[in-house]
Amino acid sequence: MADLFPGYVIDTNALIDLWRRRYPRDVFPTLWRKIEGLIKSGELVAPQEVLNELQRQYDELYIWAKKQKCFKDLDCDQQWNF
């Protein structure tokens, strides 16, 4: 079985809620810098499907997300463990 990483996994709903409803990037830039730091350190990841779902809207959130290096393809064992 492939090992999962230590850290956090975020889904589409959480990103949309953070970006559009609760903590917009223009109002909470420090929070988003922290999120980007977690991504850069490898502590925050998301399944590739999250980026695919965000692409359907093709808005500023998708443009931001596309620049992040947190979207990972998961194998069957990893998906089962989520």
DRENTORKOL-3810 file (N, C-alpha, C; in nm, 4 decimals):
REM DRENTORKOL-3810
@n.u->0.0840; n.v->-0.1184; n.w->0.0000; ca.u->0.0000; ca.v->0.0000; ca.w->0.0000; c.u->0.0878; c.v->0.1238; c.w->0.0000
@n.u->0.0564; n.v->0.2193; n.w->-0.0845; ca.u->0.1315; ca.v->0.3446; ca.w->-0.0904; c.u->0.1027; c.v->0.4279; c.w->0.0339
@n.u->0.2079; n.v->0.4839; n.w->0.0903; ca.u->0.1914; ca.v->0.5661; ca.w->0.2103; c.u->0.1341; c.v->0.7021; c.w->0.1752
@n.u->0.0474; n.v->0.7487; n.w->0.2615; ca.u->-0.0004; ca.v->0.8855; ca.w->0.2502; c.u->0.0994; c.v->0.9757; c.w->0.3200
@n.u->0.1001; n.v->1.0992; n.w->0.2881; ca.u->0.1927; ca.v->1.1984; ca.w->0.3433; c.u->0.1402; c.v->1.2485; c.w->0.4770
@n.u->0.2285; n.v->1.2989; n.w->0.5607; ca.u->0.1812; ca.v->1.3650; ca.w->0.6824; c.u->0.1359; c.v->1.5056; c.w->0.6464
@n.u->0.0216; n.v->1.5450; n.w->0.6887; ca.u->-0.0257; ca.v->1.6790; ca.w->0.6571; c.u->-0.1750; c.v->1.6831; c.w->0.6381
@n.u->-0.2169; n.v->1.7663; n.w->0.5456; ca.u->-0.3591; ca.v->1.7939; ca.w->0.5263; c.u->-0.3987; c.v->1.7698; c.w->0.3814
@n.u->-0.5214; n.v->1.7245; n.w->0.3631; ca.u->-0.5807; ca.v->1.7087; ca.w->0.2307; c.u->-0.7022; c.v->1.7997; c.w->0.2267
@n.u->-0.7123; n.v->1.8793; n.w->0.1213; ca.u->-0.8248; ca.v->1.9722; ca.w->0.1091; c.u->-0.9090; c.v->1.9323; c.w->-0.0113
@n.u->-1.0388; n.v->1.9555; n.w->-0.0017; ca.u->-1.1270; ca.v->1.9204; ca.w->-0.1127; c.u->-1.1837; c.v->2.0462; c.w->-0.1786
@n.u->-1.2553; n.v->2.0257; n.w->-0.2854; ca.u->-1.3098; ca.v->2.1360; ca.w->-0.3643; c.u->-1.3998; c.v->2.2254; c.w->-0.2810
@n.u->-1.4903; n.v->2.1655; n.w->-0.2072; ca.u->-1.5852; ca.v->2.2423; ca.w->-0.1280; c.u->-1.5147; c.v->2.3342; c.w->-0.0285
@n.u->-1.4108; n.v->2.2838; n.w->0.0367; ca.u->-1.3380; ca.v->2.3655; ca.w->0.1344; c.u->-1.2699; c.v->2.4841; c.w->0.0669
@n.u->-1.2082; n.v->2.4623; n.w->-0.0479; ca.u->-1.1432; ca.v->2.5732; ca.w->-0.1185; c.u->-1.2446; c.v->2.6780; c.w->-0.1624
@n.u->-1.3555; n.v->2.6332; n.w->-0.2179; ca.u->-1.4589; ca.v->2.7271; ca.w->-0.2625; c.u->-1.5136; c.v->2.8054; c.w->-0.1444
@n.u->-1.5401; n.v->2.7378; n.w->-0.0344; ca.u->-1.5940; ca.v->2.8047; ca.w->0.0838; c.u->-1.4945; c.v->2.9067; c.w->0.1384
@n.u->-1.3687; n.v->2.8692; n.w->0.1479; ca.u->-1.2664; ca.v->2.9630; ca.w->0.1951; c.u->-1.2566; c.v->3.0844; c.w->0.1034
@n.u->-1.2469; n.v->3.0606; n.w->-0.0260; ca.u->-1.2203; ca.v->3.1663; ca.w->-0.1239; c.u->-1.3400; c.v->3.2593; c.w->-0.1431
@n.u->-1.4571; n.v->3.2019; n.w->-0.1574; ca.u->-1.5734; ca.v->3.2817; ca.w->-0.1977; c.u->-1.6597; c.v->3.3287; c.w->-0.0820
@n.u->-1.6626; n.v->3.2563; n.w->0.0277; ca.u->-1.7587; ca.v->3.2889; ca.w->0.1335; c.u->-1.6949; c.v->3.3399; c.w->0.2617
@n.u->-1.6000; n.v->3.2675; n.w->0.3135; ca.u->-1.5524; ca.v->3.2966; ca.w->0.4491; c.u->-1.4279; c.v->3.3840; c.w->0.4551
@n.u->-1.3280; n.v->3.3532; n.w->0.3733; ca.u->-1.1994; ca.v->3.4225; ca.w->0.3834; c.u->-1.1471; c.v->3.4619; c.w->0.2454
@n.u->-1.2118; n.v->3.5573; n.w->0.1795; ca.u->-1.1653; ca.v->3.5980; ca.w->0.0465; c.u->-1.0188; c.v->3.6409; c.w->0.0506
@n.u->-0.9478; n.v->3.6081; n.w->-0.0536; ca.u->-0.8037; ca.v->3.6351; ca.w->-0.0579; c.u->-0.7723; c.v->3.7835; c.w->-0.0443
@n.u->-0.8540; n.v->3.8689; n.w->-0.1017; ca.u->-0.8252; ca.v->4.0123; ca.w->-0.0948; c.u->-0.8475; c.v->4.0694; c.w->0.0451
@n.u->-0.9281; n.v->4.0037; n.w->0.1268; ca.u->-0.9558; ca.v->4.0501; ca.w->0.2630; c.u->-0.8623; c.v->3.9827; c.w->0.3644
@n.u->-0.8224; n.v->3.8590; n.w->0.3377; ca.u->-0.7393; ca.v->3.7812; ca.w->0.4298; c.u->-0.6106; c.v->3.7334; c.w->0.3613
@n.u->-0.5269; n.v->3.8248; n.w->0.3144; ca.u->-0.4064; ca.v->3.7825; ca.w->0.2419; c.u->-0.3093; c.v->3.7006; c.w->0.3272
@n.u->-0.3038; n.v->3.7288; n.w->0.4571; ca.u->-0.2126; ca.v->3.6536; ca.w->0.5441; c.u->-0.2517; c.v->3.5068; c.w->0.5508
@n.u->-0.3800; n.v->3.4786; n.w->0.5614; ca.u->-0.4271; ca.v->3.3402; ca.w->0.5624; c.u->-0.3853; c.v->3.2684; c.w->0.4348
@n.u->-0.4028; n.v->3.3337; n.w->0.3208; ca.u->-0.3700; ca.v->3.2699; ca.w->0.1938; c.u->-0.2198; c.v->3.2514; c.w->0.1775
@n.u->-0.1394; n.v->3.3411; n.w->0.2347; ca.u->0.0058; ca.v->3.3200; ca.w->0.2338; c.u->0.0414; c.v->3.1972; c.w->0.3181
@n.u->-0.0279; n.v->3.1792; n.w->0.4292; ca.u->-0.0055; ca.v->3.0602; ca.w->0.5132; c.u->-0.0441; c.v->2.9331; c.w->0.4370
@n.u->-0.1570; n.v->2.9369; n.w->0.3680; ca.u->-0.1995; ca.v->2.8216; ca.w->0.2878; c.u->-0.0951; c.v->2.7911; c.w->0.1811
@n.u->-0.0458; n.v->2.8942; n.w->0.1135; ca.u->0.0570; ca.v->2.8742; ca.w->0.0109; c.u->0.1851; c.v->2.8183; c.w->0.0719
@n.u->0.2171; n.v->2.8607; n.w->0.1942; ca.u->0.3337; ca.v->2.8058; ca.w->0.2636; c.u->0.3175; c.v->2.6577; c.w->0.2934
@n.u->0.1978; n.v->2.6177; n.w->0.3348; ca.u->0.1705; ca.v->2.4755; ca.w->0.3587; c.u->0.1831; c.v->2.3951; c.w->0.2297
@n.u->0.1393; n.v->2.4533; n.w->0.1203; ca.u->0.1509; ca.v->2.3865; ca.w->-0.0096; c.u->0.2979; c.v->2.3703; c.w->-0.0461
@n.u->0.3747; n.v->2.4781; n.w->-0.0345; ca.u->0.5169; ca.v->2.4730; ca.w->-0.0712; c.u->0.5945; c.v->2.3738; c.w->0.0139
@n.u->0.5557; n.v->2.3603; n.w->0.1400; ca.u->0.6261; ca.v->2.2667; ca.w->0.2284; c.u->0.5782; c.v->2.1225; c.w->0.2096
@n.u->0.4750; n.v->2.1039; n.w->0.1288; ca.u->0.4218; ca.v->1.9703; ca.w->0.1049; c.u->0.3256; c.v->1.9222; c.w->0.2117
@n.u->0.2862; n.v->2.0118; n.w->0.3017; ca.u->0.1962; ca.v->1.9736; ca.w->0.4110; c.u->0.0487; c.v->1.9805; c.w->0.3726
@n.u->0.0171; n.v->2.0467; n.w->0.2626; ca.u->-0.1213; ca.v->2.0580; ca.w->0.2162; c.u->-0.1269; c.v->2.0120; c.w->0.0717
@n.u->-0.2099; n.v->1.9137; n.w->0.0456; ca.u->-0.2270; ca.v->1.8614; ca.w->-0.0896; c.u->-0.3755; c.v->1.8449; c.w->-0.1182
@n.u->-0.4044; n.v->1.8166; n.w->-0.2439; ca.u->-0.5416; ca.v->1.7897; ca.w->-0.2862; c.u->-0.5363; c.v->1.6899; c.w->-0.4010
@n.u->-0.6383; n.v->1.6079; n.w->-0.4134; ca.u->-0.6451; ca.v->1.5187; ca.w->-0.5284; c.u->-0.6562; c.v->1.5996; c.w->-0.6583
@n.u->-0.6039; n.v->1.5469; n.w->-0.7658; ca.u->-0.6109; ca.v->1.6125; ca.w->-0.8969; c.u->-0.7552; c.v->1.6448; c.w->-0.9346
@n.u->-0.8472; n.v->1.5616; n.w->-0.8913; ca.u->-0.9890; ca.v->1.5829; ca.w->-0.9221; c.u->-1.0387; c.v->1.7177; c.w->-0.8710
@n.u->-0.9803; n.v->1.7684; n.w->-0.7626; ca.u->-1.0194; ca.v->1.8999; ca.w->-0.7102; c.u->-0.9910; c.v->2.0075; c.w->-0.8142
@n.u->-0.8727; n.v->2.0050; n.w->-0.8730; ca.u->-0.8398; ca.v->2.1035; ca.w->-0.9764; c.u->-0.9324; c.v->2.0872; c.w->-1.0964
@n.u->-0.9627; n.v->1.9640; n.w->-1.1331; ca.u->-1.0547; ca.v->1.9398; ca.w->-1.2446; c.u->-1.1918; c.v->2.0009; c.w->-1.2168
@n.u->-1.2386; n.v->1.9873; n.w->-1.0934; ca.u->-1.3691; ca.v->2.0439; ca.w->-1.0570; c.u->-1.3650; c.v->2.1966; c.w->-1.0566
@n.u->-1.2560; n.v->2.2542; n.w->-1.0087; ca.u->-1.2436; ca.v->2.4006; ca.w->-1.0084; c.u->-1.2385; c.v->2.4566; c.w->-1.1502
@n.u->-1.1834; n.v->2.3800; n.w->-1.2424; ca.u->-1.1708; ca.v->2.4256; ca.w->-1.3808; c.u->-1.3069; c.v->2.4515; c.w->-1.4445
@n.u->-1.4083; n.v->2.3817; n.w->-1.4012; ca.u->-1.5423; ca.v->2.4001; ca.w->-1.4585; c.u->-1.5922; c.v->2.5428; c.w->-1.4410
@n.u->-1.5534; n.v->2.6065; n.w->-1.3317; ca.u->-1.5951; ca.v->2.7446; ca.w->-1.3059; c.u->-1.5027; c.v->2.8442; c.w->-1.3765
@n.u->-1.3753; n.v->2.8087; n.w->-1.3908; ca.u->-1.2705; ca.v->2.8911; ca.w->-1.4519; c.u->-1.2793; c.v->3.0367; c.w->-1.4049
@n.u->-1.2577; n.v->3.0556; n.w->-1.2769; ca.u->-1.2588; ca.v->3.1888; ca.w->-1.2172; c.u->-1.1236; c.v->3.2154; c.w->-1.1510
@n.u->-1.1167; n.v->3.3187; n.w->-1.0671; ca.u->-0.9900; ca.v->3.3528; ca.w->-1.0025; c.u->-0.9405; c.v->3.2417; c.w->-0.9109
@n.u->-1.0313; n.v->3.1696; n.w->-0.8475; ca.u->-0.9894; ca.v->3.0575; ca.w->-0.7635; c.u->-0.9192; c.v->2.9519; c.w->-0.8478
@n.u->-0.9742; n.v->2.9187; n.w->-0.9624; ca.u->-0.9101; ca.v->2.8199; ca.w->-1.0490; c.u->-0.7741; c.v->2.8692; c.w->-1.0960
@n.u->-0.7660; n.v->2.9947; n.w->-1.1350; ca.u->-0.6384; ca.v->3.0505; ca.w->-1.1816; c.u->-0.5336; c.v->3.0426; c.w->-1.0706
@n.u->-0.5736; n.v->3.0763; n.w->-0.9474; ca.u->-0.4823; ca.v->3.0649; ca.w->-0.8335; c.u->-0.4424; c.v->2.9189; c.w->-0.8125
@n.u->-0.5414; n.v->2.8309; n.w->-0.8101; ca.u->-0.5165; ca.v->2.6891; ca.w->-0.7823; c.u->-0.4241; c.v->2.6270; c.w->-0.8864
@n.u->-0.4414; n.v->2.6653; n.w->-1.0107; ca.u->-0.3606; ca.v->2.6094; ca.w->-1.1186; c.u->-0.2116; c.v->2.6376; c.w->-1.0972
@n.u->-0.1800; n.v->2.7468; n.w->-1.0296; ca.u->-0.0402; ca.v->2.7838; ca.w->-1.0035; c.u->0.0204; c.v->2.7057; c.w->-0.8870
@n.u->-0.0640; n.v->2.6427; n.w->-0.8073; ca.u->-0.0162; ca.v->2.5712; ca.w->-0.6889; c.u->0.0304; c.v->2.4308; c.w->-0.7283
@n.u->0.1252; n.v->2.3801; n.w->-0.6543; ca.u->0.1820; ca.v->2.2470; ca.w->-0.6821; c.u->0.1314; c.v->2.1449; c.w->-0.5802
@n.u->0.0016; n.v->2.1478; n.w->-0.5537; ca.u->-0.0517; ca.v->2.0610; ca.w->-0.4481; c.u->-0.1430; c.v->1.9514; c.w->-0.5001
@n.u->-0.1687; n.v->1.9467; n.w->-0.6281; ca.u->-0.2662; ca.v->1.8521; ca.w->-0.6816; c.u->-0.1969; c.v->1.7226; c.w->-0.7226
@n.u->-0.2415; n.v->1.6132; n.w->-0.6627; ca.u->-0.1752; ca.v->1.4837; ca.w->-0.6781; c.u->-0.2715; c.v->1.3795; c.w->-0.7333
@n.u->-0.2183; n.v->1.2948; n.w->-0.8209; ca.u->-0.2936; ca.v->1.1774; ca.w->-0.8644; c.u->-0.2838; c.v->1.0733; c.w->-0.7537
@n.u->-0.3940; n.v->1.0151; n.w->-0.7186; ca.u->-0.3974; ca.v->0.9154; ca.w->-0.6114; c.u->-0.4154; c.v->0.7764; c.w->-0.6697
@n.u->-0.3459; n.v->0.6799; n.w->-0.6114; ca.u->-0.3678; ca.v->0.5423; ca.w->-0.6555; c.u->-0.4884; c.v->0.4838; c.w->-0.5805
@n.u->-0.5285; n.v->0.3657; n.w->-0.6181; ca.u->-0.6494; ca.v->0.3046; ca.w->-0.5596; c.u->-0.6388; c.v->0.2882; c.w->-0.4084
@n.u->-0.5224; n.v->0.2459; n.w->-0.3594; ca.u->-0.5055; ca.v->0.2284; ca.w->-0.2145; c.u->-0.5227; c.v->0.3606; c.w->-0.1407
@n.u->-0.4645; n.v->0.4664; n.w->-0.1945; ca.u->-0.4764; ca.v->0.5968; ca.w->-0.1298; c.u->-0.6213; c.v->0.6441; c.w->-0.1296
@n.u->-0.6905; n.v->0.6269; n.w->-0.2409; ca.u->-0.8303; ca.v->0.6681; ca.w->-0.2474; c.u->-0.9140; c.v->0.5905; c.w->-0.1461
@n.u->-0.8867; n.v->0.4636; n.w->-0.1320; ca.u->-0.9619; ca.v->0.3816; ca.w->-0.0373; c.u->-0.9429; c.v->0.4315; c.w->0.1057
@n.u->-0.8234; n.v->0.4802; n.w->0.1378; ca.u->-0.7927; ca.v->0.5258; ca.w->0.2732; c.u->-0.8470; c.v->0.6640; c.w->0.3047
@n.u->-0.8948; n.v->0.7351; n.w->0.2060; ca.u->-0.9589; ca.v->0.8636; ca.w->0.2333; c.u->-1.0944; c.v->0.8342; c.w->0.2898
END
